[in-house]
Amino acid sequence: MIEIRIHGRGGQGNVVAAYLLATAAFEAGLYCQAFPAFGAERRGAPVVAFVRIGKQKILRRNEVKEPAFLIIQDPTLLHEKGLTTGLMKGGGILVNTKLTSGDISAAHGEEMIALPATGMAVEAVGRPVPNVALLSAFLSLTGIVPHTALRKALSGRFKGEVLDKNLNLVEMAAKAVDKGLWKEVAHAASA
């Protein structure tokens, strides 16, 4: 089973990201869970969402404390104490930022992959919501769920022009990272 923790702020589509990733896993024939944890329920407040994906039934019902991967939708959260607590040794951190991977890694002393997801979303969809770009990049990095399943999950949530724009964003973000870079980490986490 692979566990993922998604950190963001209210209004960034954090919870939607978790549900889309779980739906994509379901579309790919895998077992999945997705659920949020809210603090203050207001726009801009920190929000954490959890996703589990596995080939067998998932019986755990607690928060994800030892994720294999972190998806950070707002880079200002990198300054939050304990953000990376419990991350599996060698686990991956994907960050929505304009900085390069080298710069963000050097600034925080941990290996991270940078993706300018908000800018990509504004360009492709016209809204500053980074979730779809981050999910697409994450799937390219790990290979745990095919992009066809993400496209199917999106088509269950969006229609018409909004769907078309999001599908274009999926393609754009998938090409922005090194395909398969975290495939071994994903394999180790699911073993």
Secondary structure, 3 states (H helix, E strand, C coil): CEEEEEEEECCCCHHHHHHHHHHHHHHCCCEEEEEEEECCCCCCCEEEEEEEEECCCCCCCCCCCCCCEEEECCHHHHHCCCCCCCCCCCCEEEEECCCCHHHHHHHHCCCCEEECHHHHHHHHCCCCCCHHHHHHHHHHHHCCCCHHHHHHHHHHHCCHHHHHHHHHHHHHHHCCCCCCCCHHHHHHHHC
